[in-house]
Structure formats: structure tokens, C-alpha cells
């Protein structure tokens, strides 16, 4: 509770207000049952605004990875259990998997993308041999499902079905340090340019999970030489990143997964005056899958006497979990390229003779902006209730741009724009000529709001929609 007994909003409150997700405990009209009854526990049901958010984000991430030399994959959600028998997941991860029978054959809903990515690499090498360059980098916005006890499920932060911004890199061992530092660079690019996080103020810590040397070969699979090489690469990369970005790092012996060491990226973010620590991306070595899929033998048969590592990495981790964290941090303010409703147009009527012109001007602006590729909603308000309606908009859908058209704007042929600035967390006001705006003048404003994404991928996602219901 905050002062005066007001309840602080949760990330699911913000997700509902932005039309990103449907609250599972809300009731379906006439059916008198909760939405979660139909989608299932721990399976988020994204709303129409959520669909826009996901596809805008996915376009950014897909293009970024292509520009960074990753191949783009899309693998099936269901697989024969044979795939996970080879990968070892049936032995070590069965309790977290959804398994079922079809016509006497065992299948699984995939809990991980990595076995499929290894099959794709093996297929490429089998077909094209040494023409396939190493490091081999493959990226997928992969939908996975893992069993979690119902008591541990919470909003978007702990779910059973989620999307990973997942990549796997098969790299010669002598390039592992460069691969790790490149991945961290990519993480910083996305957090800073897409989500506008001021990373100069964020407390970023790298947590290195290493082996217990005495237990290598028993509790930690692989050889001492493999662990020494991989952990040495992690430590050297952490030192380089500490020098480049000023981040801190620590080493925790005995905390590695049984199949390899890893780096967890931990970020401290301030939310409503309270500093919270979040574990975001991960860079994970894997000595298990190369053995199970006989990858070492395949690589040596094609590339010669070469040692390789498989590195798993995710920049955001789970898209759902990251969104939940970000909504709480930003209090429901999404950057312009990702916001379901980018521009809210408010026509201010007074009951006078210009009301028809005000409505026509609002429609003209809306049509022009959707024609440019933006997501727009129109709301007609009256002057006496305007302040209350604006407060309601600012506390719910929060469009990055508000455009006001009233009697003065119609007489002067102008539009008043109030644009949210993430760096100051305030709106700034500017006035633009109506003709200038509809003839493309708004494009300059939009490009400024899209600057980070354009810097990253050379363009910004455009999904033109009329979303009047949201405002």
C-alpha cells in the first residue's frame, strides 16, 4: 500500500490497461467463467494490444540478429520424445515437461529450443560441409512450455508458456571470448535503444557461476580441460566488459549447471523509489549437448582438429517476464515503437458551431497518421470534462503522443502535441500546422521517437491500426 491507502499497481494492472494481456481472473461475459479457465493456468493470453507489442518487438529483434550475423529459425512447438531422449531432457528435466501420446508414439511440447537448433546446424553441415562458417549463430523467438507448480505462478513473471529471444552459438574455442563480449554488447544495445533504459544509472552486475573443481567428472560433466577453457573465457570476457562498461562481476564456485558454466546479467532498477534487483539475460556454456549429438565428431570430420563450444544466450530471457519487469519499472510507459496505441487524438468540443470541424479535423489527422503507418485512436471530449478524461488516459493507455484539436486549433489550422520524454518522464508540448502534419510533418517527430530503434536496425516497425476503443 502507498500513502492514503492507495494500492500500488502491479505489472498485470498495467498490462490490462495497455490492452497487452487479459487478466486470467476476469470473467468472460455471459459464460460466467474466468478467462484463465479457458487459456489454462500459467498460459498468458495476450490481447490485441499485446499482439501489436509482440510483433513490433519481434521485428526489431529479428532484424537486429540478422544484421549481427545470426541465422533466423522457427522450430516446431511439438517434437517426438526421441529428440529429448537424445538431448537428455527426458532423463534430467522430465518433471518440467508436458508429455503425451499420439497413436502409440510419445511426444513432448518443447521446453527448450536448443535440440532443434543443433539439428539445424547438423543439417547445414551435412549439406554444405565447410562452407558453413564458424562461429555458427542461430536465433529464434521460440515458444516453449515448462511445468511450474500452480502455487508458484504469478502474472507474466512466472508462467508455463513463454517466448525466449533464444540463440545458440557454435564457436571455435579460441573465439569464445569475442562471442561472449559480442553478446553482452547486443544486450546493452537492446536495453538502451529499444527500451530506453539509462544504463549509465543502472547497477549492472555479472554473476559468473563456476564449477567445483573437485567435482568435475562426477557432479559436473565434461573434462577439467573443457571447464578450464570455458571458465577462463568467461572470466576474461568479464574483465573486458568491466573495463568497457564499468560493470562489476563476481565468481561463485560450485554454482554452475552440471553441463557448463554461465554468466547471469543482474540489473538493479528503481521502481517507485524502491531499488529491485532483476536477473535478465544469460550466457551459458554447454558440454552436454555436443556429446549427446556427437557434435565434436561432426565438426572435426569437416573442419579438422578444432575444439568448439556451444553457447546458449538470451538477451531478455523470457519476453513475458521481461515485459512484466519493465511495466513495473516504467509504470506502464512503453516506448513509441512498442506502444499499442502510439498517438491519442483528442477532439475538444464545446457545443458550438465548430464542433463538426473539430471532429472532421481529428478524423483527418487520424487517417493521415494511419496512412503513415502509426497506431492511432480518436476520442471526442467536451471542454468541461477534458482534464478528467486526460487524467484517465494518462493513468491507463498512456499513448506516447497526445494530439489536441479544439476551437483554437481549428481556427488557427494547428494541432497541439504533447509528447512523452522517457529521459525526463514528462511530456513536452509542441504545436504543428494541421496541413504540415497531414502532409508528412509528423514523420520528423516520429523519427525522433524511433531514434534508438533506427540506430539499431536502420528502420522502425510500422503497424498501421485504428484503435479508437483503447482511448
C-alpha positions as CSV (number, residue, x, y, z in Angstrom):
1,X,0.0,0.0,0.0
2,X,1.1,3.6,-0.6
3,X,0.2,6.7,1.3
4,X,-3.6,7.2,1.9
5,X,-4.4,3.5,1.4
6,X,-4.0,3.6,-2.4
7,X,-2.9,0.2,-3.7
8,X,0.1,0.2,-6.0
9,X,-0.5,-1.2,-9.4
10,X,1.1,-4.5,-10.4
11,X,2.5,-5.3,-13.8
12,X,-0.7,-7.1,-14.7
13,X,-2.7,-4.0,-13.9
14,X,-0.5,-2.1,-16.4
15,X,-0.7,-4.9,-18.9
16,X,-4.5,-4.8,-18.7
17,X,-4.7,-1.0,-19.0
18,X,-2.4,-1.0,-22.1
19,X,-4.5,-3.9,-23.6
20,X,-1.4,-6.1,-23.6
21,X,-2.9,-9.0,-21.7
22,X,-6.2,-10.2,-20.4
23,X,-6.3,-10.8,-16.6
24,X,-6.9,-14.6,-16.2
25,X,-9.2,-14.0,-13.1
26,X,-11.5,-11.6,-15.0
27,X,-14.9,-13.1,-16.2
28,X,-15.9,-13.9,-19.7
29,X,-19.2,-12.1,-20.5
30,X,-22.3,-14.4,-20.3
31,X,-20.3,-17.5,-19.7
32,X,-19.7,-16.7,-16.0
33,X,-16.3,-18.3,-16.1
34,X,-12.8,-16.8,-15.9
35,X,-10.6,-16.4,-18.9
36,X,-7.9,-18.4,-17.2
37,X,-10.3,-21.3,-17.1
38,X,-10.0,-21.5,-20.9
39,X,-6.4,-20.5,-21.5
40,X,-5.1,-22.6,-18.6
41,X,-3.0,-21.8,-15.5
42,X,0.3,-20.1,-16.4
43,X,-0.6,-19.6,-20.1
44,X,-0.7,-15.8,-20.7
45,X,-3.5,-14.6,-23.0
46,X,-2.2,-11.6,-24.9
47,X,-4.9,-9.1,-26.0
48,X,-4.9,-7.2,-29.3
49,X,-2.5,-4.5,-28.0
50,X,-0.3,-7.3,-26.9
51,X,-0.3,-8.7,-30.4
52,X,0.9,-5.4,-31.7
53,X,3.6,-5.1,-29.0
54,X,4.9,-8.6,-29.7
55,X,5.1,-8.2,-33.4
56,X,6.8,-4.8,-33.2
57,X,9.4,-6.2,-30.7
58,X,9.8,-9.4,-32.7
59,X,10.5,-7.4,-35.9
60,X,13.2,-5.3,-34.1
61,X,14.9,-8.4,-32.6
62,X,14.7,-10.4,-35.8
63,X,16.3,-7.7,-37.9
64,X,18.9,-6.9,-35.3
65,X,20.0,-10.5,-35.1
66,X,20.1,-10.8,-38.9
67,X,22.3,-7.7,-39.1
68,X,24.6,-9.2,-36.4
69,X,25.1,-12.4,-38.4
70,X,22.6,-14.8,-36.9
71,X,20.6,-17.2,-38.9
72,X,16.8,-17.0,-38.2
73,X,14.9,-20.1,-37.2
74,X,11.4,-21.2,-36.4
75,X,11.1,-24.6,-35.0
76,X,8.0,-26.7,-34.1
77,X,6.4,-26.4,-30.7
78,X,5.9,-30.2,-30.6
79,X,8.5,-32.9,-31.1
80,X,8.9,-36.6,-30.8
81,X,10.2,-37.5,-27.4
82,X,13.1,-39.1,-29.2
83,X,14.6,-35.7,-29.7
84,X,14.6,-35.0,-25.9
85,X,15.8,-38.5,-25.2
86,X,18.9,-37.8,-27.2
87,X,19.3,-34.4,-25.7
88,X,19.0,-35.8,-22.2
89,X,16.0,-33.7,-21.2
90,X,13.8,-36.8,-20.7
91,X,16.3,-38.0,-18.1
92,X,17.1,-34.7,-16.3
93,X,14.1,-32.5,-17.0
94,X,11.1,-34.8,-17.3
95,X,9.2,-33.4,-14.3
96,X,9.1,-30.0,-16.0
97,X,7.9,-31.3,-19.4
98,X,4.5,-31.8,-20.9
99,X,4.4,-35.3,-22.5
100,X,1.6,-37.0,-24.3
101,X,0.8,-40.0,-26.6
102,X,-0.3,-39.9,-30.2
103,X,-1.2,-43.2,-31.9
104,X,1.2,-45.1,-29.6
105,X,4.1,-42.7,-30.1
106,X,5.4,-40.4,-27.3
107,X,5.6,-36.6,-28.0
108,X,6.6,-33.6,-26.0
109,X,5.8,-29.9,-26.1
110,X,9.3,-28.4,-26.3
111,X,10.7,-27.0,-23.1
112,X,13.9,-25.8,-24.8
113,X,14.8,-24.7,-28.4
114,X,18.4,-25.9,-28.3
115,X,17.9,-29.5,-29.5
116,X,16.2,-28.3,-32.7
117,X,18.9,-25.7,-33.2
118,X,21.6,-28.3,-33.1
119,X,19.7,-30.4,-35.6
120,X,19.6,-27.4,-38.0
121,X,23.3,-26.9,-37.6
122,X,24.0,-30.6,-38.3
123,X,21.7,-30.4,-41.4
124,X,23.6,-27.4,-42.7
125,X,27.0,-29.0,-42.2
126,X,25.9,-32.3,-43.7
127,X,24.7,-30.5,-46.8
128,X,27.2,-27.7,-47.3
129,X,30.2,-29.0,-45.3
130,X,32.9,-26.5,-44.7
131,X,31.0,-23.7,-46.5
132,X,29.1,-23.2,-43.2
133,X,31.1,-20.6,-41.3
134,X,32.0,-20.8,-37.7
135,X,31.0,-19.3,-35.3
136,X,27.6,-20.5,-36.4
137,X,24.9,-18.3,-34.8
138,X,21.2,-19.2,-34.9
139,X,18.3,-17.1,-33.4
140,X,14.7,-17.9,-32.7
141,X,11.9,-16.2,-30.9
142,X,10.9,-19.6,-29.6
143,X,7.7,-20.5,-27.8
144,X,8.4,-23.0,-25.0
145,X,6.3,-24.6,-22.3
146,X,7.6,-25.9,-18.9
147,X,5.7,-27.2,-16.0
148,X,5.7,-25.0,-12.9
149,X,3.7,-25.7,-9.7
150,X,0.5,-23.7,-9.7
151,X,1.4,-22.1,-6.4
152,X,4.5,-20.5,-8.0
153,X,2.7,-19.0,-11.0
154,X,2.4,-15.2,-11.0
155,X,1.2,-12.9,-13.8
156,X,3.8,-12.6,-16.5
157,X,6.7,-13.1,-14.2
158,X,6.3,-16.9,-13.6
159,X,4.4,-18.8,-16.3
160,X,4.2,-22.1,-18.0
161,X,4.2,-20.9,-21.6
162,X,6.6,-18.2,-22.7
163,X,8.7,-16.9,-25.6
164,X,12.5,-16.8,-25.4
165,X,14.7,-14.5,-27.5
166,X,16.9,-17.5,-27.8
167,X,20.1,-18.1,-29.7
168,X,22.8,-20.7,-29.8
169,X,26.3,-20.2,-31.0
170,X,28.7,-22.9,-32.0
171,X,32.1,-21.4,-31.9
172,X,35.8,-22.4,-32.0
173,X,37.2,-22.3,-28.5
174,X,39.7,-19.5,-29.5
175,X,36.8,-17.2,-30.4
176,X,34.7,-17.8,-27.3
177,X,35.8,-14.5,-25.5
178,X,34.8,-12.4,-28.5
179,X,31.5,-14.2,-28.7
180,X,30.7,-13.5,-25.1
181,X,31.6,-9.8,-25.3
182,X,29.6,-9.5,-28.5
183,X,26.5,-11.0,-26.8
184,X,26.8,-8.5,-23.9
185,X,27.2,-5.7,-26.4
186,X,23.9,-6.9,-28.1
187,X,22.2,-7.0,-24.7
188,X,23.2,-3.4,-23.9
189,X,22.1,-2.3,-27.4
190,X,18.6,-3.7,-26.9
191,X,18.1,-2.4,-23.4
192,X,19.4,1.1,-24.2
193,X,18.0,1.6,-27.7
194,X,14.7,-0.3,-27.7
195,X,13.7,0.0,-24.0
196,X,15.4,3.4,-23.4
197,X,17.0,2.2,-20.1
198,X,19.6,4.7,-18.9
199,X,22.2,2.1,-18.3
200,X,24.7,4.7,-17.0
201,X,22.5,4.8,-13.9
202,X,21.7,1.1,-13.7
203,X,23.8,-1.0,-11.4
204,X,24.8,-3.9,-13.7
205,X,26.5,-7.0,-12.2
206,X,27.8,-10.1,-13.9
207,X,27.4,-13.2,-11.8
208,X,29.7,-16.0,-13.0
209,X,28.6,-19.5,-12.0
210,X,31.6,-21.8,-12.0
211,X,32.3,-25.4,-11.1
212,X,33.6,-27.0,-8.0
213,X,36.9,-28.3,-9.4
214,X,36.9,-31.3,-7.1
215,X,33.6,-32.5,-8.5
216,X,34.3,-32.3,-12.3
217,X,33.6,-35.7,-13.8
218,X,31.1,-36.5,-11.1
219,X,28.6,-33.7,-10.4
220,X,29.9,-31.6,-13.3
221,X,30.1,-33.3,-16.6
222,X,33.0,-32.8,-19.0
223,X,36.7,-32.7,-18.6
224,X,38.9,-30.4,-16.5
225,X,40.3,-29.0,-19.7
226,X,36.9,-28.1,-21.0
227,X,35.9,-26.4,-17.8
228,X,39.2,-24.6,-17.5
229,X,38.9,-23.3,-21.1
230,X,35.3,-22.2,-20.7
231,X,35.7,-20.6,-17.3
232,X,38.8,-18.9,-18.4
233,X,36.9,-17.4,-21.4
234,X,34.1,-16.2,-19.1
235,X,36.5,-14.6,-16.6
236,X,38.5,-12.9,-19.4
237,X,35.3,-11.6,-21.0
238,X,34.0,-10.4,-17.6
239,X,37.3,-8.4,-17.1
240,X,36.9,-6.9,-20.6
241,X,33.3,-5.9,-20.0
242,X,34.1,-4.4,-16.6
243,X,36.7,-2.2,-18.3
244,X,34.4,-1.2,-21.2
245,X,31.1,-0.7,-19.4
246,X,32.2,-0.2,-15.8
247,X,30.1,-3.2,-14.6
248,X,31.1,-5.3,-11.6
249,X,31.4,-9.1,-11.5
250,X,31.7,-11.9,-9.0
251,X,32.6,-15.6,-9.3
252,X,30.6,-18.2,-7.5
253,X,32.2,-21.6,-7.3
254,X,30.1,-24.7,-7.3
255,X,27.0,-22.7,-8.7
256,X,27.4,-23.8,-12.4
257,X,24.8,-26.0,-14.1
258,X,26.1,-29.6,-14.3
259,X,26.6,-29.1,-18.1
260,X,28.6,-25.9,-18.1
261,X,29.5,-22.5,-16.5
262,X,27.4,-19.4,-17.2
263,X,27.1,-15.6,-16.8
264,X,23.9,-14.2,-15.4
265,X,23.4,-10.4,-16.1
266,X,21.8,-8.8,-13.0
267,X,20.5,-5.3,-13.2
268,X,19.3,-3.0,-10.4
269,X,16.3,-0.8,-11.4
270,X,14.5,1.7,-9.3
271,X,10.7,1.2,-9.2
272,X,8.6,3.8,-7.3
273,X,11.6,4.7,-5.1
274,X,12.5,1.1,-4.4
275,X,15.5,-0.5,-5.9
276,X,14.9,-4.0,-7.1
277,X,17.4,-6.5,-8.5
278,X,16.5,-8.4,-11.6
279,X,18.3,-11.2,-13.4
280,X,17.8,-10.6,-17.1
281,X,20.0,-12.2,-19.8
282,X,22.1,-15.3,-19.6
283,X,25.2,-16.6,-21.4
284,X,25.6,-20.4,-20.8
285,X,28.2,-22.9,-21.9
286,X,27.0,-26.4,-22.6
287,X,29.2,-29.6,-22.6
288,X,26.2,-31.9,-22.6
289,X,24.5,-31.4,-25.9
290,X,27.7,-31.6,-28.1
291,X,28.4,-35.0,-26.7
292,X,24.9,-36.3,-26.9
293,X,24.5,-35.2,-30.6
294,X,28.1,-36.2,-31.4
295,X,28.8,-32.7,-32.5
296,X,32.5,-32.8,-31.7
297,X,33.0,-35.7,-34.1
298,X,31.0,-34.0,-36.9
299,X,32.9,-30.7,-36.5
300,X,36.3,-32.5,-36.6
301,X,35.3,-34.5,-39.6
302,X,34.5,-31.4,-41.6
303,X,36.7,-28.6,-40.1
304,X,39.7,-30.6,-38.9
305,X,41.2,-30.7,-35.5
306,X,39.1,-28.0,-33.8
307,X,37.7,-27.6,-30.3
308,X,34.2,-25.9,-30.3
309,X,31.8,-24.7,-27.6
310,X,28.1,-24.4,-27.7
311,X,26.9,-21.2,-26.0
312,X,23.2,-20.6,-25.2
313,X,22.2,-17.0,-24.8
314,X,19.1,-14.8,-24.3
315,X,19.2,-11.1,-24.2
316,X,15.9,-10.5,-22.5
317,X,15.4,-14.1,-21.3
318,X,11.6,-14.6,-21.4
319,X,9.8,-11.9,-23.3
320,X,6.8,-12.3,-20.9
321,X,8.9,-12.0,-17.8
322,X,10.9,-9.0,-19.1
323,X,7.7,-7.2,-20.1
324,X,6.4,-7.7,-16.6
325,X,9.6,-6.3,-15.1
326,X,9.6,-3.4,-17.5
327,X,6.0,-2.4,-16.9
328,X,6.6,-2.2,-13.2
329,X,9.8,-0.2,-13.7
330,X,8.3,2.2,-16.2
331,X,4.8,2.3,-14.6
332,X,3.2,1.3,-17.8
333,X,5.0,3.6,-20.2
334,X,6.2,1.8,-23.3
335,X,8.5,3.4,-25.9
336,X,6.8,4.8,-29.0
337,X,7.8,1.9,-31.4
338,X,6.3,-0.7,-29.0
339,X,3.3,1.1,-27.6
340,X,0.0,-0.5,-28.7
341,X,-1.5,3.0,-29.1
342,X,1.1,5.4,-30.3
343,X,-1.0,8.6,-30.8
344,X,-4.1,9.5,-29.0
345,X,-6.1,12.2,-30.8
346,X,-8.5,14.2,-28.5
347,X,-11.1,16.4,-30.1
348,X,-12.3,19.1,-27.7
349,X,-15.9,20.1,-28.4
350,X,-17.8,22.9,-26.7
351,X,-21.3,22.6,-28.2
352,X,-20.6,25.5,-30.5
353,X,-20.7,25.8,-34.3
354,X,-17.1,24.5,-34.8
355,X,-17.8,21.1,-33.2
356,X,-18.3,19.5,-36.7
357,X,-15.0,20.9,-37.9
358,X,-13.2,19.7,-34.8
359,X,-14.4,16.2,-35.4
360,X,-13.5,16.3,-39.1
361,X,-10.0,17.6,-38.3
362,X,-9.5,14.8,-35.7
363,X,-10.6,12.3,-38.3
364,X,-8.3,13.8,-40.9
365,X,-5.3,13.6,-38.6
366,X,-6.1,10.0,-37.7
367,X,-6.4,9.0,-41.3
368,X,-3.1,10.7,-42.2
369,X,-1.2,9.1,-39.3
370,X,-2.5,5.6,-40.0
371,X,-1.5,6.2,-43.6
372,X,2.0,6.8,-42.4
373,X,1.9,3.5,-40.5
374,X,1.1,4.6,-37.0
375,X,-1.4,3.2,-34.4
376,X,-4.0,5.8,-33.6
377,X,-7.1,6.3,-31.6
378,X,-9.6,9.2,-31.6
379,X,-11.7,10.4,-28.6
380,X,-14.1,13.3,-28.6
381,X,-14.2,15.1,-25.3
382,X,-16.0,18.2,-24.1
383,X,-14.2,21.2,-22.6
384,X,-15.6,20.8,-19.1
385,X,-14.7,17.2,-18.7
386,X,-11.3,17.4,-20.6
387,X,-9.0,17.5,-17.6
388,X,-10.6,14.4,-16.1
389,X,-10.6,12.5,-19.3
390,X,-6.9,13.3,-19.9
391,X,-6.1,12.1,-16.4
392,X,-7.9,8.9,-17.1
393,X,-5.9,8.4,-20.4
394,X,-2.6,9.2,-18.6
395,X,-3.4,6.6,-15.9
396,X,-4.4,3.8,-18.3
397,X,-3.4,3.6,-22.0
398,X,-0.7,6.2,-21.9
399,X,-0.1,6.9,-25.6
400,X,3.4,8.4,-26.1
401,X,1.8,11.2,-28.2
402,X,-1.4,13.1,-27.4
403,X,-2.8,15.4,-30.1
404,X,-5.3,18.0,-29.1
405,X,-7.7,19.7,-31.5
406,X,-10.2,22.3,-30.2
407,X,-11.7,25.6,-31.4
408,X,-8.4,27.4,-31.2
409,X,-6.6,24.8,-33.2
410,X,-9.3,24.7,-35.9
411,X,-9.4,28.5,-36.2
412,X,-5.5,28.6,-36.5
413,X,-5.1,25.5,-38.6
414,X,-2.9,23.8,-36.0
415,X,-2.6,20.8,-33.8
416,X,-1.2,20.8,-30.2
417,X,1.0,17.8,-29.5
418,X,2.1,16.6,-26.1
419,X,5.0,14.1,-26.4
420,X,6.3,11.9,-23.6
421,X,10.0,12.1,-23.0
422,X,11.4,8.9,-21.3
423,X,14.5,10.7,-20.1
424,X,12.6,13.3,-18.0
425,X,9.5,11.2,-17.5
426,X,7.4,14.2,-18.6
427,X,5.5,15.5,-21.6
428,X,6.7,18.4,-23.7
429,X,4.3,20.5,-25.7
430,X,4.8,21.5,-29.4
431,X,2.4,23.0,-31.9
432,X,2.3,21.9,-35.6
433,X,0.3,23.2,-38.5
434,X,-2.5,20.9,-39.4
435,X,-1.6,20.9,-43.1
436,X,2.1,20.3,-42.3
437,X,1.2,17.4,-40.0
438,X,-1.1,15.6,-42.5
439,X,1.3,16.2,-45.4
440,X,4.0,14.2,-43.5
441,X,5.4,16.7,-40.9
442,X,4.7,14.2,-38.1
443,X,7.2,11.9,-39.6
444,X,10.1,14.0,-38.2
445,X,8.6,13.8,-34.7
446,X,8.1,10.1,-35.1
447,X,11.7,9.5,-36.3
448,X,12.9,11.3,-33.2
449,X,10.8,8.9,-31.0
450,X,12.1,6.0,-33.0
451,X,15.7,7.2,-33.0
452,X,17.1,4.4,-30.8
453,X,15.5,1.6,-32.8
454,X,16.5,3.2,-36.1
455,X,20.1,3.5,-34.8
456,X,20.0,-0.2,-34.1
457,X,18.3,-1.7,-37.2
458,X,18.1,1.2,-39.7
459,X,14.3,1.4,-39.6
460,X,11.4,1.1,-37.2
461,X,8.4,-1.2,-37.2
462,X,5.2,0.3,-38.6
463,X,1.8,-1.4,-37.9
464,X,-1.0,0.9,-39.0
465,X,-4.1,0.5,-37.0
466,X,-7.2,2.4,-35.8
467,X,-7.6,1.6,-32.1
468,X,-10.3,4.1,-31.0
469,X,-11.6,1.6,-28.4
470,X,-8.3,1.9,-26.4
471,X,-8.7,5.6,-25.8
